[in-house]
Amino acid sequence: MLKRLLIINSPDCLDPAKDEEYNAIVDKYTVKKMIEDGYIRLNPKIARGTHEEIKSYIIITQDNFSQNKKST
């Protein structure tokens, strides 16, 4: 479902009536191909060109991690 939300940029992307049509599109994409086509970006900022095709974005952020004090 997450791949479908990223790749199919339309309001009906989760519509069960379009399962076969959309699954055929989504199944062609591996994680590697999604990275190559710009659906997944591993750098911290998303560069958007002025004429870039509109795509869906999910931004995942992380806080600084520190070790917790162990209690006995």
CHARMM-style PDB file with segment names, atoms N, HN, CA, C and O in Angstrom:
ATOM      1  N   MET     1       0.827  -1.198   0.000  1.00  0.00      PROA
ATOM      2  CA  MET     1       0.000   0.000   0.000  1.00  0.00      PROA
ATOM      3  C   MET     1       0.869   1.258   0.000  1.00  0.00      PROA
ATOM      4  O   MET     1       0.521   2.257  -0.630  1.00  0.00      PROA
ATOM      5  N   LEU     2       2.005   1.206   0.712  1.00  0.00      PROA
ATOM      6  HN  LEU     2       2.288   0.394   1.224  1.00  0.00      PROA
ATOM      7  CA  LEU     2       2.879   2.374   0.748  1.00  0.00      PROA
ATOM      8  C   LEU     2       3.446   2.660  -0.645  1.00  0.00      PROA
ATOM      9  O   LEU     2       3.504   3.813  -1.072  1.00  0.00      PROA
ATOM     10  N   LYS     3       3.862   1.608  -1.348  1.00  0.00      PROA
ATOM     11  HN  LYS     3       3.815   0.671  -1.002  1.00  0.00      PROA
ATOM     12  CA  LYS     3       4.347   1.795  -2.720  1.00  0.00      PROA
ATOM     13  C   LYS     3       3.252   2.403  -3.592  1.00  0.00      PROA
ATOM     14  O   LYS     3       3.517   3.266  -4.428  1.00  0.00      PROA
ATOM     15  N   ARG     4       2.053   1.952  -3.390  1.00  0.00      PROA
ATOM     16  HN  ARG     4       1.838   1.251  -2.711  1.00  0.00      PROA
ATOM     17  CA  ARG     4       0.933   2.448  -4.189  1.00  0.00      PROA
ATOM     18  C   ARG     4       0.686   3.935  -3.922  1.00  0.00      PROA
ATOM     19  O   ARG     4       0.417   4.699  -4.849  1.00  0.00      PROA
ATOM     20  N   LEU     5       0.780   4.341  -2.653  1.00  0.00      PROA
ATOM     21  HN  LEU     5       0.999   3.721  -1.900  1.00  0.00      PROA
ATOM     22  CA  LEU     5       0.594   5.749  -2.310  1.00  0.00      PROA
ATOM     23  C   LEU     5       1.677   6.621  -2.921  1.00  0.00      PROA
ATOM     24  O   LEU     5       1.406   7.753  -3.323  1.00  0.00      PROA
ATOM     25  N   LEU     6       2.904   6.107  -2.996  1.00  0.00      PROA
ATOM     26  HN  LEU     6       3.123   5.188  -2.669  1.00  0.00      PROA
ATOM     27  CA  LEU     6       4.006   6.883  -3.551  1.00  0.00      PROA
ATOM     28  C   LEU     6       3.970   6.955  -5.076  1.00  0.00      PROA
ATOM     29  O   LEU     6       4.237   8.009  -5.653  1.00  0.00      PROA
ATOM     30  N   ILE     7       3.643   5.851  -5.724  1.00  0.00      PROA
ATOM     31  HN  ILE     7       3.426   4.995  -5.255  1.00  0.00      PROA
ATOM     32  CA  ILE     7       3.754   5.780  -7.176  1.00  0.00      PROA
ATOM     33  C   ILE     7       2.511   6.307  -7.886  1.00  0.00      PROA
ATOM     34  O   ILE     7       2.629   7.026  -8.878  1.00  0.00      PROA
ATOM     35  N   ILE     8       1.339   5.964  -7.401  1.00  0.00      PROA
ATOM     36  HN  ILE     8       1.244   5.380  -6.596  1.00  0.00      PROA
ATOM     37  CA  ILE     8       0.084   6.386  -8.049  1.00  0.00      PROA
ATOM     38  C   ILE     8      -0.332   7.718  -7.434  1.00  0.00      PROA
ATOM     39  O   ILE     8      -0.761   7.771  -6.282  1.00  0.00      PROA
ATOM     40  N   ASN     9      -0.204   8.767  -8.191  1.00  0.00      PROA
ATOM     41  HN  ASN     9       0.145   8.724  -9.127  1.00  0.00      PROA
ATOM     42  CA  ASN     9      -0.507  10.110  -7.685  1.00  0.00      PROA
ATOM     43  C   ASN     9      -1.900  10.536  -8.145  1.00  0.00      PROA
ATOM     44  O   ASN     9      -2.051  11.406  -9.003  1.00  0.00      PROA
ATOM     45  N   SER    10      -2.905   9.906  -7.556  1.00  0.00      PROA
ATOM     46  HN  SER    10      -2.782   9.199  -6.860  1.00  0.00      PROA
ATOM     47  CA  SER    10      -4.285  10.254  -7.871  1.00  0.00      PROA
ATOM     48  C   SER    10      -5.145  10.016  -6.633  1.00  0.00      PROA
ATOM     49  O   SER    10      -4.784   9.219  -5.767  1.00  0.00      PROA
ATOM     50  N   PRO    11      -6.274  10.702  -6.549  1.00  0.00      PROA
ATOM     51  CA  PRO    11      -7.138  10.549  -5.362  1.00  0.00      PROA
ATOM     52  C   PRO    11      -7.684   9.135  -5.158  1.00  0.00      PROA
ATOM     53  O   PRO    11      -8.022   8.762  -4.035  1.00  0.00      PROA
ATOM     54  N   ASP    12      -7.772   8.351  -6.225  1.00  0.00      PROA
ATOM     55  HN  ASP    12      -7.497   8.654  -7.137  1.00  0.00      PROA
ATOM     56  CA  ASP    12      -8.346   7.010  -6.114  1.00  0.00      PROA
ATOM     57  C   ASP    12      -7.271   5.923  -6.044  1.00  0.00      PROA
ATOM     58  O   ASP    12      -7.534   4.780  -6.418  1.00  0.00      PROA
ATOM     59  N   CYS    13      -6.077   6.253  -5.575  1.00  0.00      PROA
ATOM     60  HN  CYS    13      -5.864   7.181  -5.271  1.00  0.00      PROA
ATOM     61  CA  CYS    13      -4.970   5.286  -5.591  1.00  0.00      PROA
ATOM     62  C   CYS    13      -5.226   4.061  -4.701  1.00  0.00      PROA
ATOM     63  O   CYS    13      -4.618   3.014  -4.923  1.00  0.00      PROA
ATOM     64  N   LEU    14      -6.091   4.165  -3.724  1.00  0.00      PROA
ATOM     65  HN  LEU    14      -6.585   5.016  -3.544  1.00  0.00      PROA
ATOM     66  CA  LEU    14      -6.402   3.024  -2.856  1.00  0.00      PROA
ATOM     67  C   LEU    14      -7.754   2.392  -3.173  1.00  0.00      PROA
ATOM     68  O   LEU    14      -8.237   1.548  -2.418  1.00  0.00      PROA
ATOM     69  N   ASP    15      -8.355   2.788  -4.266  1.00  0.00      PROA
ATOM     70  HN  ASP    15      -7.962   3.474  -4.879  1.00  0.00      PROA
ATOM     71  CA  ASP    15      -9.669   2.276  -4.663  1.00  0.00      PROA
ATOM     72  C   ASP    15      -9.574   0.794  -5.031  1.00  0.00      PROA
ATOM     73  O   ASP    15      -8.825   0.434  -5.939  1.00  0.00      PROA
ATOM     74  N   PRO    16     -10.326  -0.072  -4.335  1.00  0.00      PROA
ATOM     75  CA  PRO    16     -10.281  -1.512  -4.639  1.00  0.00      PROA
ATOM     76  C   PRO    16     -10.722  -1.840  -6.069  1.00  0.00      PROA
ATOM     77  O   PRO    16     -10.306  -2.862  -6.615  1.00  0.00      PROA
ATOM     78  N   ALA    17     -11.537  -1.013  -6.673  1.00  0.00      PROA
ATOM     79  HN  ALA    17     -11.874  -0.182  -6.229  1.00  0.00      PROA
ATOM     80  CA  ALA    17     -11.996  -1.265  -8.040  1.00  0.00      PROA
ATOM     81  C   ALA    17     -10.855  -1.165  -9.046  1.00  0.00      PROA
ATOM     82  O   ALA    17     -10.947  -1.723 -10.140  1.00  0.00      PROA
ATOM     83  N   LYS    18      -9.797  -0.473  -8.698  1.00  0.00      PROA
ATOM     84  HN  LYS    18      -9.722  -0.020  -7.810  1.00  0.00      PROA
ATOM     85  CA  LYS    18      -8.661  -0.293  -9.608  1.00  0.00      PROA
ATOM     86  C   LYS    18      -7.475  -1.156  -9.224  1.00  0.00      PROA
ATOM     87  O   LYS    18      -6.362  -0.915  -9.691  1.00  0.00      PROA
ATOM     88  N   ASP    19      -7.691  -2.172  -8.370  1.00  0.00      PROA
ATOM     89  HN  ASP    19      -8.595  -2.368  -7.991  1.00  0.00      PROA
ATOM     90  CA  ASP    19      -6.601  -3.015  -7.879  1.00  0.00      PROA
ATOM     91  C   ASP    19      -5.753  -3.610  -9.003  1.00  0.00      PROA
ATOM     92  O   ASP    19      -4.528  -3.494  -8.973  1.00  0.00      PROA
ATOM     93  N   GLU    20      -6.373  -4.235  -9.977  1.00  0.00      PROA
ATOM     94  HN  GLU    20      -7.369  -4.330 -10.002  1.00  0.00      PROA
ATOM     95  CA  GLU    20      -5.615  -4.895 -11.037  1.00  0.00      PROA
ATOM     96  C   GLU    20      -4.792  -3.898 -11.842  1.00  0.00      PROA
ATOM     97  O   GLU    20      -3.622  -4.143 -12.138  1.00  0.00      PROA
ATOM     98  N   GLU    21      -5.402  -2.784 -12.190  1.00  0.00      PROA
ATOM     99  HN  GLU    21      -6.352  -2.585 -11.949  1.00  0.00      PROA
ATOM    100  CA  GLU    21      -4.730  -1.767 -12.999  1.00  0.00      PROA
ATOM    101  C   GLU    21      -3.533  -1.171 -12.256  1.00  0.00      PROA
ATOM    102  O   GLU    21      -2.436  -1.076 -12.805  1.00  0.00      PROA
ATOM    103  N   TYR    22      -3.756  -0.773 -11.009  1.00  0.00      PROA
ATOM    104  HN  TYR    22      -4.648  -0.850 -10.563  1.00  0.00      PROA
ATOM    105  CA  TYR    22      -2.694  -0.132 -10.242  1.00  0.00      PROA
ATOM    106  C   TYR    22      -1.641  -1.130  -9.776  1.00  0.00      PROA
ATOM    107  O   TYR    22      -0.460  -0.788  -9.726  1.00  0.00      PROA
ATOM    108  N   ASN    23      -2.035  -2.344  -9.438  1.00  0.00      PROA
ATOM    109  HN  ASN    23      -2.995  -2.621  -9.479  1.00  0.00      PROA
ATOM    110  CA  ASN    23      -1.052  -3.350  -9.033  1.00  0.00      PROA
ATOM    111  C   ASN    23      -0.101  -3.682 -10.174  1.00  0.00      PROA
ATOM    112  O   ASN    23       1.076  -3.954  -9.937  1.00  0.00      PROA
ATOM    113  N   ALA    24      -0.593  -3.665 -11.409  1.00  0.00      PROA
ATOM    114  HN  ALA    24      -1.549  -3.444 -11.602  1.00  0.00      PROA
ATOM    115  CA  ALA    24       0.268  -3.916 -12.562  1.00  0.00      PROA
ATOM    116  C   ALA    24       1.353  -2.849 -12.660  1.00  0.00      PROA
ATOM    117  O   ALA    24       2.491  -3.156 -13.017  1.00  0.00      PROA
ATOM    118  N   ILE    25       1.017  -1.612 -12.351  1.00  0.00      PROA
ATOM    119  HN  ILE    25       0.093  -1.363 -12.062  1.00  0.00      PROA
ATOM    120  CA  ILE    25       1.994  -0.517 -12.378  1.00  0.00      PROA
ATOM    121  C   ILE    25       2.961  -0.640 -11.208  1.00  0.00      PROA
ATOM    122  O   ILE    25       4.175  -0.550 -11.392  1.00  0.00      PROA
ATOM    123  N   VAL    26       2.435  -0.842 -10.019  1.00  0.00      PROA
ATOM    124  HN  VAL    26       1.449  -0.915  -9.869  1.00  0.00      PROA
ATOM    125  CA  VAL    26       3.246  -0.871  -8.800  1.00  0.00      PROA
ATOM    126  C   VAL    26       4.183  -2.073  -8.771  1.00  0.00      PROA
ATOM    127  O   VAL    26       5.311  -1.963  -8.292  1.00  0.00      PROA
ATOM    128  N   ASP    27       3.734  -3.211  -9.273  1.00  0.00      PROA
ATOM    129  HN  ASP    27       2.817  -3.300  -9.662  1.00  0.00      PROA
ATOM    130  CA  ASP    27       4.555  -4.418  -9.240  1.00  0.00      PROA
ATOM    131  C   ASP    27       5.819  -4.310 -10.082  1.00  0.00      PROA
ATOM    132  O   ASP    27       6.762  -5.072  -9.873  1.00  0.00      PROA
ATOM    133  N   LYS    28       5.857  -3.384 -11.024  1.00  0.00      PROA
ATOM    134  HN  LYS    28       5.090  -2.764 -11.195  1.00  0.00      PROA
ATOM    135  CA  LYS    28       7.047  -3.184 -11.856  1.00  0.00      PROA
ATOM    136  C   LYS    28       8.187  -2.523 -11.085  1.00  0.00      PROA
ATOM    137  O   LYS    28       9.339  -2.581 -11.514  1.00  0.00      PROA
ATOM    138  N   TYR    29       7.878  -1.898  -9.956  1.00  0.00      PROA
ATOM    139  HN  TYR    29       6.942  -1.851  -9.607  1.00  0.00      PROA
ATOM    140  CA  TYR    29       8.858  -1.128  -9.201  1.00  0.00      PROA
ATOM    141  C   TYR    29       9.474  -1.944  -8.072  1.00  0.00      PROA
ATOM    142  O   TYR    29       8.767  -2.490  -7.226  1.00  0.00      PROA
ATOM    143  N   THR    30      10.791  -2.017  -8.073  1.00  0.00      PROA
ATOM    144  HN  THR    30      11.365  -1.573  -8.760  1.00  0.00      PROA
ATOM    145  CA  THR    30      11.532  -2.544  -6.933  1.00  0.00      PROA
ATOM    146  C   THR    30      12.020  -1.338  -6.135  1.00  0.00      PROA
ATOM    147  O   THR    30      11.897  -0.200  -6.587  1.00  0.00      PROA
ATOM    148  N   VAL    31      12.561  -1.583  -4.972  1.00  0.00      PROA
ATOM    149  HN  VAL    31      12.661  -2.508  -4.605  1.00  0.00      PROA
ATOM    150  CA  VAL    31      13.092  -0.471  -4.170  1.00  0.00      PROA
ATOM    151  C   VAL    31      14.192   0.245  -4.949  1.00  0.00      PROA
ATOM    152  O   VAL    31      14.267   1.474  -4.932  1.00  0.00      PROA
ATOM    153  N   LYS    32      15.042  -0.518  -5.629  1.00  0.00      PROA
ATOM    154  HN  LYS    32      14.981  -1.516  -5.643  1.00  0.00      PROA
ATOM    155  CA  LYS    32      16.123   0.083  -6.416  1.00  0.00      PROA
ATOM    156  C   LYS    32      15.560   1.004  -7.497  1.00  0.00      PROA
ATOM    157  O   LYS    32      16.057   2.115  -7.686  1.00  0.00      PROA
ATOM    158  N   LYS    33      14.527   0.548  -8.208  1.00  0.00      PROA
ATOM    159  HN  LYS    33      14.124  -0.354  -8.055  1.00  0.00      PROA
ATOM    160  CA  LYS    33      13.927   1.370  -9.265  1.00  0.00      PROA
ATOM    161  C   LYS    33      13.231   2.590  -8.675  1.00  0.00      PROA
ATOM    162  O   LYS    33      13.238   3.657  -9.290  1.00  0.00      PROA
ATOM    163  N   MET    34      12.632   2.453  -7.495  1.00  0.00      PROA
ATOM    164  HN  MET    34      12.627   1.587  -6.996  1.00  0.00      PROA
ATOM    165  CA  MET    34      11.984   3.597  -6.860  1.00  0.00      PROA
ATOM    166  C   MET    34      13.020   4.654  -6.468  1.00  0.00      PROA
ATOM    167  O   MET    34      12.743   5.851  -6.547  1.00  0.00      PROA
ATOM    168  N   ILE    35      14.203   4.220  -6.049  1.00  0.00      PROA
ATOM    169  HN  ILE    35      14.428   3.248  -5.985  1.00  0.00      PROA
ATOM    170  CA  ILE    35      15.280   5.158  -5.727  1.00  0.00      PROA
ATOM    171  C   ILE    35      15.768   5.835  -7.005  1.00  0.00      PROA
ATOM    172  O   ILE    35      15.954   7.052  -7.029  1.00  0.00      PROA
ATOM    173  N   GLU    36      15.975   5.054  -8.068  1.00  0.00      PROA
ATOM    174  HN  GLU    36      15.823   4.066  -8.048  1.00  0.00      PROA
ATOM    175  CA  GLU    36      16.442   5.602  -9.343  1.00  0.00      PROA
ATOM    176  C   GLU    36      15.461   6.616  -9.928  1.00  0.00      PROA
ATOM    177  O   GLU    36      15.879   7.620 -10.503  1.00  0.00      PROA
ATOM    178  N   ASP    37      14.168   6.362  -9.787  1.00  0.00      PROA
ATOM    179  HN  ASP    37      13.828   5.546  -9.319  1.00  0.00      PROA
ATOM    180  CA  ASP    37      13.153   7.252 -10.351  1.00  0.00      PROA
ATOM    181  C   ASP    37      12.761   8.399  -9.416  1.00  0.00      PROA
ATOM    182  O   ASP    37      11.917   9.222  -9.770  1.00  0.00      PROA
ATOM    183  N   GLY    38      13.359   8.458  -8.242  1.00  0.00      PROA
ATOM    184  HN  GLY    38      14.045   7.789  -7.954  1.00  0.00      PROA
ATOM    185  CA  GLY    38      13.127   9.590  -7.351  1.00  0.00      PROA
ATOM    186  C   GLY    38      11.947   9.462  -6.415  1.00  0.00      PROA
ATOM    187  O   GLY    38      11.583  10.433  -5.752  1.00  0.00      PROA
ATOM    188  N   TYR    39      11.334   8.278  -6.340  1.00  0.00      PROA
ATOM    189  HN  TYR    39      11.630   7.489  -6.878  1.00  0.00      PROA
ATOM    190  CA  TYR    39      10.237   8.101  -5.392  1.00  0.00      PROA
ATOM    191  C   TYR    39      10.765   7.956  -3.968  1.00  0.00      PROA
ATOM    192  O   TYR    39      10.089   8.340  -3.013  1.00  0.00      PROA
ATOM    193  N   ILE    40      11.953   7.411  -3.823  1.00  0.00      PROA
ATOM    194  HN  ILE    40      12.502   7.099  -4.598  1.00  0.00      PROA
ATOM    195  CA  ILE    40      12.617   7.294  -2.525  1.00  0.00      PROA
ATOM    196  C   ILE    40      13.942   8.020  -2.635  1.00  0.00      PROA
ATOM    197  O   ILE    40      14.731   7.741  -3.538  1.00  0.00      PROA
ATOM    198  N   ARG    41      14.193   8.942  -1.731  1.00  0.00      PROA
ATOM    199  HN  ARG    41      13.552   9.168  -0.998  1.00  0.00      PROA
ATOM    200  CA  ARG    41      15.462   9.659  -1.716  1.00  0.00      PROA
ATOM    201  C   ARG    41      16.084   9.501  -0.342  1.00  0.00      PROA
ATOM    202  O   ARG    41      15.433   9.699   0.684  1.00  0.00      PROA
ATOM    203  N   LEU    42      17.344   9.143  -0.345  1.00  0.00      PROA
ATOM    204  HN  LEU    42      17.872   8.981  -1.178  1.00  0.00      PROA
ATOM    205  CA  LEU    42      18.024   8.864   0.904  1.00  0.00      PROA
ATOM    206  C   LEU    42      18.802  10.059   1.432  1.00  0.00      PROA
ATOM    207  O   LEU    42      19.410   9.970   2.499  1.00  0.00      PROA
ATOM    208  N   ASN    43      18.798  11.149   0.729  1.00  0.00      PROA
ATOM    209  HN  ASN    43      18.304  11.222  -0.137  1.00  0.00      PROA
ATOM    210  CA  ASN    43      19.474  12.337   1.234  1.00  0.00      PROA
ATOM    211  C   ASN    43      18.510  13.137   2.102  1.00  0.00      PROA
ATOM    212  O   ASN    43      17.296  12.999   1.953  1.00  0.00      PROA
ATOM    213  N   PRO    44      19.018  13.965   3.000  1.00  0.00      PROA
ATOM    214  CA  PRO    44      18.130  14.624   3.968  1.00  0.00      PROA
ATOM    215  C   PRO    44      17.199  15.685   3.386  1.00  0.00      PROA
ATOM    216  O   PRO    44      16.192  16.012   4.014  1.00  0.00      PROA
ATOM    217  N   LYS    45      17.496  16.229   2.222  1.00  0.00      PROA
ATOM    218  HN  LYS    45      18.315  15.964   1.712  1.00  0.00      PROA
ATOM    219  CA  LYS    45      16.639  17.259   1.657  1.00  0.00      PROA
ATOM    220  C   LYS    45      16.088  16.786   0.323  1.00  0.00      PROA
ATOM    221  O   LYS    45      16.767  16.085  -0.428  1.00  0.00      PROA
ATOM    222  N   ILE    46      14.867  17.170   0.038  1.00  0.00      PROA
ATOM    223  HN  ILE    46      14.315  17.739   0.647  1.00  0.00      PROA
ATOM    224  CA  ILE    46      14.240  16.812  -1.229  1.00  0.00      PROA
ATOM    225  C   ILE    46      14.369  18.011  -2.164  1.00  0.00      PROA
ATOM    226  O   ILE    46      13.757  19.056  -1.941  1.00  0.00      PROA
ATOM    227  N   ALA    47      15.163  17.847  -3.200  1.00  0.00      PROA
ATOM    228  HN  ALA    47      15.660  16.999  -3.381  1.00  0.00      PROA
ATOM    229  CA  ALA    47      15.310  18.917  -4.188  1.00  0.00      PROA
ATOM    230  C   ALA    47      14.146  18.833  -5.160  1.00  0.00      PROA
ATOM    231  O   ALA    47      13.864  17.769  -5.711  1.00  0.00      PROA
ATOM    232  N   ARG    48      13.485  19.930  -5.365  1.00  0.00      PROA
ATOM    233  HN  ARG    48      13.713  20.794  -4.917  1.00  0.00      PROA
ATOM    234  CA  ARG    48      12.355  19.962  -6.298  1.00  0.00      PROA
ATOM    235  C   ARG    48      12.685  20.948  -7.405  1.00  0.00      PROA
ATOM    236  O   ARG    48      12.832  22.147  -7.171  1.00  0.00      PROA
ATOM    237  N   GLY    49      12.797  20.422  -8.607  1.00  0.00      PROA
ATOM    238  HN  GLY    49      12.678  19.447  -8.797  1.00  0.00      PROA
ATOM    239  CA  GLY    49      13.041  21.292  -9.749  1.00  0.00      PROA
ATOM    240  C   GLY    49      11.793  22.060 -10.108  1.00  0.00      PROA
ATOM    241  O   GLY    49      10.685  21.661  -9.748  1.00  0.00      PROA
ATOM    242  N   THR    50      11.963  23.155 -10.811  1.00  0.00      PROA
ATOM    243  HN  THR    50      12.863  23.479 -11.104  1.00  0.00      PROA
ATOM    244  CA  THR    50      10.797  23.979 -11.145  1.00  0.00      PROA
ATOM    245  C   THR    50       9.844  23.272 -12.101  1.00  0.00      PROA
ATOM    246  O   THR    50       8.644  23.548 -12.095  1.00  0.00      PROA
ATOM    247  N   HSD    51      10.366  22.363 -12.921  1.00  0.00      PROA
ATOM    248  HN  HSD    51      11.341  22.139 -12.925  1.00  0.00      PROA
ATOM    249  CA  HSD    51       9.501  21.672 -13.874  1.00  0.00      PROA
ATOM    250  C   HSD    51       9.421  20.174 -13.590  1.00  0.00      PROA
ATOM    251  O   HSD    51       9.042  19.391 -14.462  1.00  0.00      PROA
ATOM    252  N   GLU    52       9.775  19.783 -12.380  1.00  0.00      PROA
ATOM    253  HN  GLU    52      10.082  20.418 -11.672  1.00  0.00      PROA
ATOM    254  CA  GLU    52       9.748  18.354 -12.043  1.00  0.00      PROA
ATOM    255  C   GLU    52       8.307  17.864 -11.957  1.00  0.00      PROA
ATOM    256  O   GLU    52       7.415  18.580 -11.500  1.00  0.00      PROA
ATOM    257  N   GLU    53       8.103  16.644 -12.401  1.00  0.00      PROA
ATOM    258  HN  GLU    53       8.827  16.063 -12.772  1.00  0.00      PROA
ATOM    259  CA  GLU    53       6.779  16.025 -12.314  1.00  0.00      PROA
ATOM    260  C   GLU    53       6.365  15.952 -10.843  1.00  0.00      PROA
ATOM    261  O   GLU    53       7.179  15.626  -9.979  1.00  0.00      PROA
ATOM    262  N   ILE    54       5.112  16.252 -10.568  1.00  0.00      PROA
ATOM    263  HN  ILE    54       4.450  16.517 -11.270  1.00  0.00      PROA
ATOM    264  CA  ILE    54       4.623  16.224  -9.187  1.00  0.00      PROA
ATOM    265  C   ILE    54       4.546  14.787  -8.717  1.00  0.00      PROA
ATOM    266  O   ILE    54       3.968  13.936  -9.393  1.00  0.00      PROA
ATOM    267  N   LYS    55       5.126  14.515  -7.563  1.00  0.00      PROA
ATOM    268  HN  LYS    55       5.595  15.207  -7.014  1.00  0.00      PROA
ATOM    269  CA  LYS    55       5.102  13.183  -6.979  1.00  0.00      PROA
ATOM    270  C   LYS    55       4.668  13.299  -5.527  1.00  0.00      PROA
ATOM    271  O   LYS    55       4.729  14.378  -4.937  1.00  0.00      PROA
ATOM    272  N   SER    56       4.234  12.193  -4.958  1.00  0.00      PROA
ATOM    273  HN  SER    56       4.185  11.316  -5.437  1.00  0.00      PROA
ATOM    274  CA  SER    56       3.894  12.158  -3.545  1.00  0.00      PROA
ATOM    275  C   SER    56       5.171  12.023  -2.738  1.00  0.00      PROA
ATOM    276  O   SER    56       6.136  11.408  -3.193  1.00  0.00      PROA
ATOM    277  N   TYR    57       5.181  12.596  -1.541  1.00  0.00      PROA
ATOM    278  HN  TYR    57       4.398  13.096  -1.172  1.00  0.00      PROA
ATOM    279  CA  TYR    57       6.362  12.541  -0.698  1.00  0.00      PROA
ATOM    280  C   TYR    57       5.999  12.122   0.714  1.00  0.00      PROA
ATOM    281  O   TYR    57       4.987  12.561   1.261  1.00  0.00      PROA
ATOM    282  N   ILE    58       6.818  11.283   1.294  1.00  0.00      PROA
ATOM    283  HN  ILE    58       7.640  10.927   0.850  1.00  0.00      PROA
ATOM    284  CA  ILE    58       6.734  10.955   2.711  1.00  0.00      PROA
ATOM    285  C   ILE    58       8.098  11.310   3.286  1.00  0.00      PROA
ATOM    286  O   ILE    58       9.117  10.771   2.855  1.00  0.00      PROA
ATOM    287  N   ILE    59       8.117  12.204   4.244  1.00  0.00      PROA
ATOM    288  HN  ILE    59       7.288  12.641   4.594  1.00  0.00      PROA
ATOM    289  CA  ILE    59       9.375  12.626   4.849  1.00  0.00      PROA
ATOM    290  C   ILE    59       9.493  11.960   6.203  1.00  0.00      PROA
ATOM    291  O   ILE    59       8.613  12.097   7.053  1.00  0.00      PROA
ATOM    292  N   ILE    60      10.581  11.240   6.399  1.00  0.00      PROA
ATOM    293  HN  ILE    60      11.296  11.129   5.708  1.00  0.00      PROA
ATOM    294  CA  ILE    60      10.831  10.542   7.659  1.00  0.00      PROA
ATOM    295  C   ILE    60      12.018  11.214   8.327  1.00  0.00      PROA
ATOM    296  O   ILE    60      13.092  11.316   7.734  1.00  0.00      PROA
ATOM    297  N   THR    61      11.832  11.670   9.545  1.00  0.00      PROA
ATOM    298  HN  THR    61      10.959  11.587  10.027  1.00  0.00      PROA
ATOM    299  CA  THR    61      12.918  12.316  10.281  1.00  0.00      PROA
ATOM    300  C   THR    61      13.248  11.491  11.507  1.00  0.00      PROA
ATOM    301  O   THR    61      12.437  10.701  11.989  1.00  0.00      PROA
ATOM    302  N   GLN    62      14.454  11.694  11.996  1.00  0.00      PROA
ATOM    303  HN  GLN    62      15.113  12.337  11.605  1.00  0.00      PROA
ATOM    304  CA  GLN    62      14.896  10.994  13.197  1.00  0.00      PROA
ATOM    305  C   GLN    62      15.538  11.995  14.137  1.00  0.00      PROA
ATOM    306  O   GLN    62      16.201  12.935  13.701  1.00  0.00      PROA
ATOM    307  N   ASP    63      15.336  11.787  15.425  1.00  0.00      PROA
ATOM    308  HN  ASP    63      14.797  11.023  15.779  1.00  0.00      PROA
ATOM    309  CA  ASP    63      16.000  12.603  16.429  1.00  0.00      PROA
ATOM    310  C   ASP    63      17.396  12.058  16.659  1.00  0.00      PROA
ATOM    311  O   ASP    63      17.747  10.982  16.176  1.00  0.00      PROA
ATOM    312  N   ASN    64      18.184  12.815  17.401  1.00  0.00      PROA
ATOM    313  HN  ASN    64      17.899  13.689  17.794  1.00  0.00      PROA
ATOM    314  CA  ASN    64      19.482  12.310  17.808  1.00  0.00      PROA
ATOM    315  C   ASN    64      19.250  11.212  18.842  1.00  0.00      PROA
ATOM    316  O   ASN    64      18.452  11.370  19.765  1.00  0.00      PROA
ATOM    317  N   PHE    65      19.943  10.129  18.676  1.00  0.00      PROA
ATOM    318  HN  PHE    65      20.591  10.002  17.926  1.00  0.00      PROA
ATOM    319  CA  PHE    65      19.770   9.007  19.586  1.00  0.00      PROA
ATOM    320  C   PHE    65      20.859   9.033  20.648  1.00  0.00      PROA
ATOM    321  O   PHE    65      22.005   9.389  20.372  1.00  0.00      PROA
ATOM    322  N   SER    66      20.489   8.653  21.855  1.00  0.00      PROA
ATOM    323  HN  SER    66      19.559   8.364  22.078  1.00  0.00      PROA
ATOM    324  CA  SER    66      21.471   8.528  22.924  1.00  0.00      PROA
ATOM    325  C   SER    66      21.147   7.288  23.728  1.00  0.00      PROA
ATOM    326  O   SER    66      20.009   6.821  23.762  1.00  0.00      PROA
ATOM    327  N   GLN    67      22.165   6.772  24.368  1.00  0.00      PROA
ATOM    328  HN  GLN    67      23.090   7.151  24.341  1.00  0.00      PROA
ATOM    329  CA  GLN    67      21.997   5.554  25.152  1.00  0.00      PROA
ATOM    330  C   GLN    67      21.262   5.880  26.448  1.00  0.00      PROA
ATOM    331  O   GLN    67      21.572   6.866  27.116  1.00  0.00      PROA
ATOM    332  N   ASN    68      20.290   5.045  26.796  1.00  0.00      PROA
ATOM    333  HN  ASN    68      20.039   4.243  26.253  1.00  0.00      PROA
ATOM    334  CA  ASN    68      19.555   5.217  28.036  1.00  0.00      PROA
ATOM    335  C   ASN    68      20.340   4.665  29.192  1.00  0.00      PROA
ATOM    336  O   ASN    68      21.109   3.716  29.043  1.00  0.00      PROA
ATOM    337  N   LYS    69      20.143   5.268  30.356  1.00  0.00      PROA
ATOM    338  HN  LYS    69      19.518   6.039  30.478  1.00  0.00      PROA
ATOM    339  CA  LYS    69      20.789   4.757  31.545  1.00  0.00      PROA
ATOM    340  C   LYS    69      20.121   3.435  31.911  1.00  0.00      PROA
ATOM    341  O   LYS    69      18.894   3.345  31.970  1.00  0.00      PROA
ATOM    342  N   LYS    70      20.925   2.426  32.153  1.00  0.00      PROA
ATOM    343  HN  LYS    70      21.921   2.499  32.104  1.00  0.00      PROA
ATOM    344  CA  LYS    70      20.378   1.116  32.498  1.00  0.00      PROA
ATOM    345  C   LYS    70      20.050   1.097  33.983  1.00  0.00      PROA
ATOM    346  O   LYS    70      20.849   1.526  34.815  1.00  0.00      PROA
ATOM    347  N   SER    71      18.874   0.599  34.299  1.00  0.00      PROA
ATOM    348  HN  SER    71      18.225   0.251  33.623  1.00  0.00      PROA
ATOM    349  CA  SER    71      18.496   0.485  35.702  1.00  0.00      PROA
ATOM    350  C   SER    71      18.531  -0.989  36.109  1.00  0.00      PROA
ATOM    351  O   SER    71      18.303  -1.871  35.281  1.00  0.00      PROA
ATOM    352  N   THR    72      18.811  -1.246  37.355  1.00  0.00      PROA
ATOM    353  HN  THR    72      18.996  -0.530  38.028  1.00  0.00      PROA
ATOM    354  CA  THR    72      18.889  -2.642  37.818  1.00  0.00      PROA
ATOM    355  C   THR    72      17.720  -2.995  38.690  1.00  0.00      PROA
ATOM    356  OT1 THR    72      17.625  -4.126  39.166  1.00  0.00      PROA
TER     357      THR     72
END
